């Protein structure tokens, strides 16, 4: 066949082509299988995207058991991460147990996390939340740490307790898009109290892709 469609490069005959219906149908079927793998079975899953994608092509992967993400290839994207997220539930990890940490630098609680590992390099929406209280007035913080990175107060859930609200549990959450993250990096929450001892419970971490490589 002498021509293809502009988006998916699906082949079709032009008037000058010799008539060969079986060959034409086979060429079209082969291209459809390449562009939409597993279309008839609901979409095959692959941990890696197609090696030579077409603009608008779909790719489905499973970053964790029971989770399926669908991406669409955007050839015109200025980003290095051209597979744009179009659907699927977020990764979620939660720790309900109440645990404590004395004042000082950021660090882990007895049960580390919650934490999640990124399956692909890309840009991600990272959301986190926690319930905290402290018997001493001051700031209590919970922050997502990316790999071996340094905790940043500006990205933390911060709960300030004044003297009149001591030991009163309060809940907070934050969301932020992090760009240029690497594959297999671990994201986890760490905690800090400016004074006294912070008690944290109901802590959760949720990650949704924006675009990946």
N, C-alpha and C positions, 0 to 999 in steps of 0.2 A: 504493500500500500504506500502511496506516495505522499501522504500528509498526516499530520497529528494535530490534536487539539492543543490550544495554547497553555492550558493549566496542567492537565494530567498527562499530556502527550499520548493520548489514546489514538491509535492508528485508524485511519479510514481511507477508503479508495477515492481517487479522483477520476474524472471521466476518461482520462487517457490510460488508466491502469487496465491491464487485461483482467477479464472476469475470472475470478477464482474464489468463490464463496467459502469453501472449506478453509483455505489458507488465510483469508481475511478474518474469518471468525476465530481461528486459532490465534492469530496475532493479537486480536482484540482481547481474547480471553487471557492470554499470557500477560498482557499489560495490566489488565484489571487485577489479576492475582498479585502482581508486583506492587501496584499502587495501594491496593486495599487487601493486604494479607488476611486470610481467615474471614473474609466478608460473609461467607455463607454460614459460618459457625459462630457468628457473633463477634469475631475479631480475635485473631491469634495474639498471644502476648510474647514480647521479646524484651530482654533486659537492655538491649542496645537498639538504636534506631536504624532504619534502612541506610545502607552505605551511600546510595546515590538517590536521595529523595527528590521528589517533584514538588513544586509549589502547591500548597494545599493538601499534601499527602497527610494521612493520619497514621499515628503510631500509638500503640497501647503497651503499657508495661505495668508490672506489679511490684511496687517498692517494698511491700510487706504482705504477709498472709491476709487475704480477704480485702486487699486494697488494690484497685485498678485505676491507673491514670491514663487519660487520653490526651495526646498532643497533636497539634497541627503545624506543619512545616511552613514557615513564612520566609520565602527566599529574599524578599525585599527588606527584611528587618535589618536595621543598622546594628543590632546587637550580635555578638558572637554566638549567643544562644538563640538559635532560630526555631527551636521546637517550642511552640507556645501552648501553654496549658489550656485545655478547653473543657475538662470535666473530670470528676472523681472526688472521693472524700479525702480529707487531710489525714496525715499521720498524726496520731495522738498518743501521748503517754501521760499517765496520771499517778500520783502517789497521795494517798489519803491519810496516811499515818502522820500524827503530829510529832515533830522532832524539833530540837532546839540547837542554837548556836550562840556562844558568847560573843560579846562585842569584839571588833577587830577587823581584819581584812576579810574580803570575800572568800568563801570556801564552801565545801560540801556539807550537807547534813549526814547523819548516820546512814540513811538510805540515799545514795547518790542520785541526783537528778530532780525531776524527770529528765530523760535524755533520749535523743533520737539521732539516727545516722542518715545522712543524705546519700541517696542512691546515685545521683548524677550531679555534675557541676552545673551551676546555674544561678538564677535569681529566685529567692524564696520569700514568701510571706510567713513570718514567724510570730506566733502569738503565745502569750504565757499569762498565767494568773496564779494567785496564791492568797490564802487567808493567813494573816500574821497578827500577833500581839506581843506586847513586851511589858514587863513590870516597871520599866524605867522610861522616863520621857526621852524622846529622841526619834531618829529616823531608822526605819527598817526597810531593807531593800532586797529584791530578788531580780536577778538579771540573767538573760541568756548569754552563755559564753560559747563562742564559735571555735572549736578545736583548741589550740593552745593560745588563743587570743586573750587579751586583757579585758576584764569586766569594765563596763562603761556605765556610770551612774545615769547618764542621759537616756539609756535604753531600758532602765530598770522600772519595775513596779516599786513605787516608794510609798510607804505608809508612815506618816509622822504622827506620833502620839504625844499629845500634850499632857501636862501633869494631871489634868482633870479627867483624862480618858485612859488612865493606866489599866492594863490588862483587858482592855476592850478589844475583842477581835474584829478586824476589818479586812475586807476583801478588795483586791485591785487586779486589773489586767491591762496589758499593753499589746499593741500590734505594730509591726514595722517590716518593711521590705528590705531585705539584705541582698546586696548584689555581689556577683562575682565569687560565689562560694564554690569550694572545690568538692569533688566527689569523695565519698567515704568519710567526710569530716563529721565529727560528733558535736552535736549541739546539746548543751545541758544547762540547767538552772543552777546558779550559786547564790549565796545569801550573805547578808552583812547587817549587823546592828551597830549603830553609832555608840550606844550605851546599853548597859544591862544585858539581857539575854533575849533573843528573838525566838519565838515559837511559831513554826510554820506548819500548815496542814492544807489539805485540798489543793495541792500544787499540781499544775498541769502545763503541758507544752504541746503546741499544735503547729504543724508545718504544712504549708501548701505551696506547690511550685508555681512560679509565674512563667518562667521560660527556662529551658535547659539545653545542654549541648547534645 
